[in-house]
Amino acid sequence: MGATKQVGLNMSTALYKKLKKLADDNGQTTTYVLEQAAEHYIRYVAPTQNTVRPEFMAHVRKSMKKNDKLLQLLAK
C-alpha cells in the first residue's frame, strides 16, 4: 500500500452504523470498507456519470429518495 492521507468526514449516524456493522461482520476495518467503496466509485460509477444527462440523474435520485422506504421493503 502507498502513502496514506488522514481525512475527516461527516457522515450520517445511521449510515456510519451500517458501515461499521458491515465491517465488523466481515472482520474488516471501517477504513478498509470506505477505501473499497471509494475505489469502486472511482473505477465504475464516476465514469458512467457523464453518459447520462444530469437532468435525468437528478430525477432518478429524487425518485429514489422519495421511494426509499418502498425500495427497502422490496429488498427484503
C-alpha positions in Angstrom: 0.0 0.0 0.0 1.2 3.5 -0.8 1.2 6.6 1.3 -1.9 7.4 3.2 -3.7 10.6 4.0 -5.8 11.1 7.1 -9.2 12.6 6.4 -12.1 13.6 8.4 -15.6 13.3 7.1 -19.1 13.9 8.2 -21.5 11.1 7.6 -25.0 10.4 8.9 -25.0 8.4 12.1 -27.3 5.8 10.6 -25.1 5.3 7.6 -22.0 5.1 9.8 -23.6 2.4 12.0 -24.4 0.3 8.9 -20.9 0.8 7.6 -19.4 -0.2 11.0 -21.7 -3.3 11.3 -20.8 -4.4 7.8 -17.1 -4.0 8.5 -17.3 -5.8 11.9 -19.4 -8.6 10.4 -16.8 -9.2 7.8 -13.7 -8.8 10.0 -12.7 -5.6 8.3 -12.0 -2.1 9.4 -14.2 0.8 8.6 -11.3 2.4 6.8 -10.9 -0.7 4.6 -14.6 -0.7 3.7 -14.5 3.1 2.9 -11.4 2.6 0.7 -13.1 -0.2 -1.2 -16.2 1.9 -1.7 -14.2 4.9 -2.9 -12.2 2.7 -5.3 -15.4 1.1 -6.7 -17.0 4.6 -7.1 -13.9 6.0 -8.9 -13.5 2.9 -11.1 -17.1 2.0 -12.0 -19.6 4.7 -11.0 -17.9 8.0 -11.8 -17.0 7.1 -15.4 -20.7 6.4 -16.2 -21.9 9.7 -14.7 -21.1 11.6 -17.9 -23.0 9.2 -20.1 -26.4 10.1 -18.6 -27.8 13.6 -18.8 -27.6 15.3 -15.4 -31.3 16.2 -15.5 -32.2 12.6 -15.8 -29.9 11.6 -13.0 -31.3 14.3 -10.8 -34.8 13.0 -11.5 -33.7 9.4 -10.7 -32.1 10.5 -7.4 -35.2 12.4 -6.4 -37.4 9.5 -7.2 -35.1 7.0 -5.3 -35.1 9.3 -2.3 -38.8 9.7 -2.4 -39.3 5.9 -2.7 -36.5 4.8 -0.4 -38.8 3.1 2.2 -40.6 1.2 -0.6 -37.2 0.1 -2.1 -36.0 -1.1 1.3 -39.2 -3.1 1.9 -39.0 -4.6 -1.6 -35.3 -5.6 -1.0 -36.3 -7.8 2.0 
